[in-house]
Amino acid sequence: MLLLQFTGMSGAGKSTIARGVQEHLLARQMPVELIDGDEYRRHLCQDLGFSKADRIENIRRLGFVGLILVKHQIITILAAINPYESARAALSAKSDRVKTIFIDCPLEVLVERDVKGLYKKAMLPPDHPDFVAHFTGISDPYEPPVAPDLHIRTDLETPEQSVQRVLDAVQRWC
């Protein structure tokens, strides 16, 4: 089985595509689990902040869970921002069953799509009461993957097309 590590900035479409892939695989009676970075951060990783070390530890923990699921023949989708190449590479180095999928979207499109206004808040002056600190791609770095196994541009295709591209890749990789 596979561990699909999705990476991309906030709002790029990771969760939407991950849920779509999960739905299609379940409909085909394939065992699949979605590890949503936001959900797991609230439970398994609530002791972590947003420093580089904490973000890397977050992915280490999520990856550990994901690899256990893969060992039990479950396709696992890890959908998290996962901003550091070193964390993605460390997870990929643990198994050839780990595939990196870059969910990519230009910053200007992410700002336009941002219904919660988080990007705009992250771009406010640091002393503004609504300022959001440690926002990936604005005040914290996002390192695009050097050589992802699959690169999806969500500004150039529909969510359905993106889901299908992931499903096609899963079929090749299995």
Residue frames as qw, qx, qy, qz and C-alpha x, y, z in Angstrom:
[[0.000, 0.888, 0.460, 0.000, 0.00, 0.00, 0.00],
 [0.406, 0.492, 0.029, 0.770, 0.92, 3.66, -0.14],
 [0.260, -0.695, -0.340, 0.578, 1.41, 6.72, 2.02],
 [0.334, 0.665, 0.316, 0.588, 0.48, 9.75, -0.06],
 [0.344, -0.535, -0.277, 0.720, 2.01, 12.81, 1.55],
 [0.228, 0.828, 0.355, 0.369, 0.19, 15.84, 0.22],
 [0.416, -0.419, -0.141, 0.795, 1.98, 19.14, 0.65],
 [0.170, 0.572, 0.387, 0.703, 0.93, 22.66, -0.22],
 [0.024, 0.123, -0.307, 0.944, 0.07, 26.00, 1.25],
 [0.217, 0.385, 0.693, -0.570, -3.14, 26.77, 3.12],
 [0.494, 0.597, 0.206, -0.597, -6.12, 26.81, 0.78],
 [0.095, 0.436, -0.720, -0.531, -4.34, 25.08, -2.12],
 [0.779, 0.094, -0.294, -0.546, -6.84, 22.20, -2.10],
 [0.143, 0.315, -0.921, 0.177, -5.13, 19.46, -0.09],
 [0.362, 0.092, 0.767, -0.521, -8.15, 18.52, 2.01],
 [0.670, 0.422, 0.047, -0.609, -10.61, 18.80, -0.87],
 [0.580, 0.454, -0.636, -0.233, -8.54, 16.54, -3.11],
 [0.021, 0.240, -0.923, 0.301, -7.73, 14.16, -0.25],
 [0.528, 0.176, 0.591, -0.584, -11.42, 13.73, 0.62],
 [0.704, 0.472, -0.184, -0.498, -12.25, 13.18, -3.06],
 [0.408, 0.414, -0.813, -0.037, -9.56, 10.53, -3.42],
 [0.203, -0.099, 0.858, -0.462, -10.69, 8.88, -0.19],
 [0.660, 0.281, 0.309, -0.625, -14.33, 8.76, -1.37],
 [0.687, 0.475, -0.422, -0.352, -13.38, 7.18, -4.72],
 [0.261, 0.353, -0.887, 0.144, -11.12, 4.57, -3.11],
 [0.372, 0.012, 0.744, -0.555, -13.74, 3.65, -0.53],
 [0.728, 0.363, 0.047, -0.580, -16.32, 3.28, -3.32],
 [0.651, 0.438, -0.604, -0.143, -13.92, 0.76, -4.91],
 [0.913, -0.389, -0.092, -0.081, -13.78, -1.14, -1.59],
 [0.643, 0.377, -0.394, 0.538, -10.14, -0.17, -1.08],
 [0.581, -0.650, -0.342, 0.351, -8.91, 0.38, 2.48],
 [0.340, 0.542, -0.012, 0.768, -8.01, 4.05, 2.91],
 [0.428, -0.708, -0.397, 0.397, -7.42, 6.42, 5.80],
 [0.246, 0.780, 0.053, 0.573, -7.11, 10.21, 5.71],
 [0.545, -0.451, -0.307, 0.637, -4.76, 11.86, 8.16],
 [0.132, 0.874, 0.218, 0.413, -5.86, 15.49, 8.06],
 [0.480, 0.219, -0.365, 0.767, -3.12, 17.73, 9.44],
 [0.261, -0.463, 0.104, -0.840, -5.55, 20.19, 11.05],
 [0.822, -0.385, -0.214, -0.362, -7.57, 17.47, 12.76],
 [0.860, -0.082, -0.373, 0.339, -4.54, 15.56, 14.06],
 [0.269, 0.389, -0.313, 0.823, -2.93, 18.78, 15.30],
 [0.496, -0.505, 0.046, -0.705, -5.98, 19.33, 17.53],
 [0.921, -0.321, -0.035, -0.218, -5.63, 15.84, 19.04],
 [0.938, -0.017, -0.083, 0.335, -2.34, 13.98, 18.57],
 [0.584, 0.221, -0.063, 0.778, -0.11, 17.05, 18.23],
 [0.191, -0.904, -0.291, -0.250, -1.82, 19.66, 20.39],
 [0.628, -0.659, 0.015, 0.413, 1.38, 20.13, 22.40],
 [0.588, 0.061, 0.322, 0.740, 3.17, 21.48, 19.32],
 [0.101, 0.769, 0.096, -0.623, 3.42, 25.07, 18.16],
 [0.678, 0.717, 0.161, 0.013, 4.45, 26.43, 14.78],
 [0.215, -0.768, 0.525, 0.297, 8.22, 26.70, 15.11],
 [0.549, 0.492, -0.620, -0.266, 10.27, 24.88, 12.50],
 [0.037, 0.242, -0.940, 0.238, 11.16, 22.16, 15.02],
 [0.481, 0.186, 0.646, -0.563, 7.51, 21.71, 16.02],
 [0.690, 0.476, -0.128, -0.530, 6.32, 21.57, 12.41],
 [0.421, 0.428, -0.794, -0.099, 8.93, 18.91, 11.63],
 [0.150, -0.082, 0.899, -0.403, 7.93, 16.94, 14.74],
 [0.633, 0.299, 0.293, -0.651, 4.26, 17.19, 13.69],
 [0.702, 0.460, -0.407, -0.360, 5.06, 15.55, 10.33],
 [0.177, 0.350, -0.906, 0.158, 7.28, 12.95, 12.01],
 [0.385, 0.058, 0.753, -0.530, 4.35, 11.90, 14.22],
 [0.703, 0.420, 0.105, -0.565, 1.79, 11.94, 11.42],
 [0.529, 0.511, -0.640, -0.222, 4.17, 10.00, 9.20],
 [0.076, -0.234, 0.927, -0.284, 4.72, 7.41, 11.93],
 [0.579, 0.250, 0.563, -0.534, 0.97, 6.83, 12.17],
 [0.655, 0.557, -0.194, -0.473, 0.69, 6.75, 8.38],
 [0.336, 0.471, -0.811, -0.091, 3.43, 4.16, 7.98],
 [0.312, -0.038, 0.875, -0.368, 1.80, 1.90, 10.57],
 [0.671, 0.426, 0.305, -0.525, -1.42, 2.06, 8.54],
 [0.546, 0.591, -0.500, -0.320, 0.50, 1.28, 5.33],
 [0.011, -0.337, 0.933, -0.123, 2.06, -1.72, 7.06],
 [0.416, 0.221, 0.796, -0.380, -1.50, -2.98, 7.62],
 [0.256, 0.262, 0.772, 0.520, -2.29, -2.62, 3.89],
 [0.094, 0.840, 0.473, -0.248, -4.20, 0.67, 4.17],
 [0.396, 0.514, 0.190, 0.737, -3.70, 3.42, 1.62],
 [0.351, -0.694, -0.362, 0.514, -2.99, 6.47, 3.74],
 [0.283, 0.724, 0.189, 0.600, -3.35, 10.09, 2.71],
 [0.450, -0.505, -0.292, 0.676, -1.45, 12.57, 4.88],
 [0.205, 0.758, 0.320, 0.530, -2.88, 15.99, 4.03],
 [0.457, -0.753, -0.157, 0.447, -0.85, 18.67, 5.79],
 [0.224, 0.955, -0.160, -0.111, 0.95, 21.85, 4.79],
 [0.897, -0.147, 0.217, 0.357, 4.25, 20.08, 5.53],
 [0.257, 0.960, -0.056, -0.095, 6.35, 23.13, 4.58],
 [0.225, -0.764, 0.580, 0.170, 9.89, 21.79, 4.95],
 [0.722, 0.451, -0.495, -0.173, 11.67, 19.67, 2.35],
 [0.103, 0.413, -0.850, 0.310, 13.76, 18.04, 5.09],
 [0.550, -0.016, 0.632, -0.545, 10.63, 16.67, 6.81],
 [0.826, 0.391, -0.026, -0.405, 9.19, 15.39, 3.53],
 [0.529, 0.541, -0.654, 0.008, 12.52, 13.81, 2.58],
 [0.171, -0.328, 0.834, -0.409, 12.88, 12.17, 6.00],
 [0.727, 0.141, 0.457, -0.493, 9.44, 10.59, 5.64],
 [0.770, 0.524, -0.245, -0.269, 10.12, 9.49, 2.06],
 [0.247, 0.567, -0.776, 0.126, 13.41, 7.92, 3.15],
 [0.502, -0.220, 0.714, -0.435, 11.56, 5.57, 5.52],
 [0.629, 0.245, 0.736, -0.055, 9.80, 3.69, 2.72],
 [0.075, -0.071, 0.618, 0.779, 9.60, 3.49, -1.05],
 [0.027, -0.571, -0.809, -0.135, 5.82, 3.34, -0.53],
 [0.083, -0.731, -0.283, 0.616, 5.78, 7.07, 0.40],
 [0.391, 0.474, 0.459, 0.642, 4.80, 9.33, -2.50],
 [0.123, -0.458, -0.209, 0.855, 4.92, 13.13, -2.39],
 [0.220, 0.655, 0.611, 0.387, 2.08, 15.00, -4.06],
 [0.189, -0.193, -0.097, 0.958, 2.57, 18.75, -4.40],
 [0.102, 0.779, 0.616, 0.059, -0.78, 20.55, -4.31],
 [0.373, -0.136, 0.093, 0.913, 0.33, 23.82, -5.82],
 [0.121, 0.852, 0.479, 0.176, -1.44, 27.14, -6.28],
 [0.359, 0.418, -0.094, 0.829, 0.00, 30.65, -6.74],
 [0.206, -0.283, -0.543, 0.764, -0.15, 32.94, -3.72],
 [0.224, 0.064, -0.087, -0.969, -2.32, 35.53, -5.49],
 [0.560, -0.201, -0.638, -0.490, -4.96, 32.86, -6.21],
 [0.465, -0.282, -0.758, 0.360, -4.81, 31.61, -2.62],
 [0.032, -0.186, -0.318, 0.929, -5.43, 35.15, -1.37],
 [0.416, -0.036, -0.347, -0.840, -8.42, 35.48, -3.73],
 [0.605, -0.196, -0.738, -0.224, -9.86, 32.12, -2.63],
 [0.289, 0.005, -0.723, 0.628, -9.34, 32.76, 1.08],
 [0.384, -0.625, -0.500, -0.461, -12.87, 32.85, 2.50],
 [0.631, -0.610, -0.378, 0.294, -11.59, 33.08, 6.10],
 [0.100, 0.960, -0.088, 0.246, -9.33, 36.04, 5.32],
 [0.818, -0.486, 0.091, 0.294, -6.31, 34.36, 6.91],
 [0.667, 0.262, 0.153, 0.680, -3.86, 35.48, 4.23],
 [0.038, 0.796, 0.111, 0.594, -5.00, 39.09, 4.58],
 [0.624, -0.775, 0.021, -0.095, -4.63, 38.84, 8.36],
 [0.856, -0.206, 0.126, 0.457, -1.15, 37.35, 7.94],
 [0.500, 0.447, 0.167, 0.722, -0.20, 40.32, 5.76],
 [0.256, -0.927, -0.166, -0.220, -1.26, 42.90, 8.37],
 [0.154, 0.684, -0.517, 0.492, 1.37, 44.73, 10.41],
 [0.528, -0.042, -0.797, 0.290, 2.56, 42.56, 13.34],
 [0.014, -0.063, -0.550, 0.833, 1.15, 45.03, 15.87],
 [0.509, -0.140, -0.306, -0.793, -2.36, 44.86, 14.37],
 [0.556, -0.189, 0.619, -0.521, -4.83, 43.05, 16.68],
 [0.894, 0.270, 0.160, -0.319, -5.99, 40.73, 13.84],
 [0.299, 0.666, -0.671, -0.127, -2.46, 39.82, 12.70],
 [0.990, -0.085, 0.081, -0.074, -1.90, 36.07, 12.24],
 [0.125, -0.753, 0.639, 0.099, 1.71, 35.10, 12.99],
 [0.366, -0.270, 0.882, 0.120, 3.62, 32.06, 11.72],
 [0.739, 0.489, 0.274, -0.373, 1.52, 31.82, 8.57],
 [0.663, -0.075, 0.607, 0.431, 3.14, 29.54, 6.01],
 [0.480, 0.516, 0.478, 0.524, 4.11, 31.32, 2.82],
 [0.021, -0.925, -0.128, -0.358, 3.80, 34.78, 4.39],
 [0.270, -0.839, 0.386, -0.274, 5.66, 35.07, 7.71],
 [0.679, -0.350, 0.644, 0.052, 6.94, 31.48, 7.77],
 [0.129, 0.450, -0.707, -0.530, 8.63, 29.69, 4.88],
 [0.886, 0.228, 0.337, -0.223, 7.16, 27.17, 2.49],
 [0.144, -0.503, 0.743, 0.417, 9.74, 25.13, 0.61],
 [0.813, 0.331, -0.133, -0.460, 8.23, 23.66, -2.57],
 [0.892, -0.147, 0.417, 0.097, 9.14, 20.00, -3.09],
 [0.121, -0.597, 0.610, 0.506, 12.31, 19.51, -5.12],
 [0.264, 0.166, -0.834, -0.455, 11.07, 16.41, -6.97],
 [0.628, 0.025, 0.482, -0.611, 7.47, 15.51, -6.13],
 [0.335, 0.082, 0.920, 0.185, 6.06, 12.25, -7.43],
 [0.153, 0.654, 0.664, 0.330, 3.03, 14.20, -8.66],
 [0.117, -0.204, -0.106, 0.966, 2.58, 17.96, -9.13],
 [0.072, 0.674, 0.717, 0.161, -0.97, 19.30, -9.22],
 [0.074, 0.028, -0.007, 0.997, -1.77, 22.92, -10.04],
 [0.077, 0.551, 0.791, -0.253, -5.20, 23.62, -8.57],
 [0.165, 0.629, 0.043, -0.759, -5.42, 26.97, -10.34],
 [0.217, 0.371, -0.646, -0.631, -5.28, 25.17, -13.71],
 [0.376, -0.116, -0.872, -0.290, -7.69, 22.28, -13.16],
 [0.639, -0.467, -0.124, -0.599, -10.91, 21.43, -11.36],
 [0.483, -0.440, 0.670, -0.351, -10.94, 19.50, -8.09],
 [0.925, 0.162, 0.265, -0.218, -12.43, 16.55, -10.00],
 [0.706, 0.627, -0.309, 0.115, -9.52, 16.59, -12.46],
 [0.024, -0.664, 0.655, -0.360, -7.03, 16.75, -9.60],
 [0.746, -0.215, 0.529, -0.343, -8.72, 13.83, -7.83],
 [0.925, 0.365, 0.054, -0.094, -8.60, 11.80, -11.03],
 [0.456, 0.709, -0.494, 0.213, -4.90, 12.54, -11.52],
 [0.321, -0.513, 0.704, -0.372, -4.18, 11.27, -8.00],
 [0.869, 0.035, 0.395, -0.296, -6.30, 8.16, -8.59],
 [0.801, 0.563, -0.200, 0.007, -4.46, 7.46, -11.86],
 [0.180, 0.681, -0.639, 0.309, -1.14, 7.81, -10.02],
 [0.607, -0.334, 0.609, -0.384, -2.27, 5.51, -7.21],
 [0.940, 0.256, 0.141, -0.177, -3.17, 2.88, -9.79],
 [0.619, 0.648, -0.406, 0.178, 0.34, 3.15, -11.33],
 [0.041, -0.629, 0.645, -0.432, 2.07, 3.03, -7.94],
 [0.762, -0.260, 0.430, -0.408, 0.14, 0.06, -6.47]]
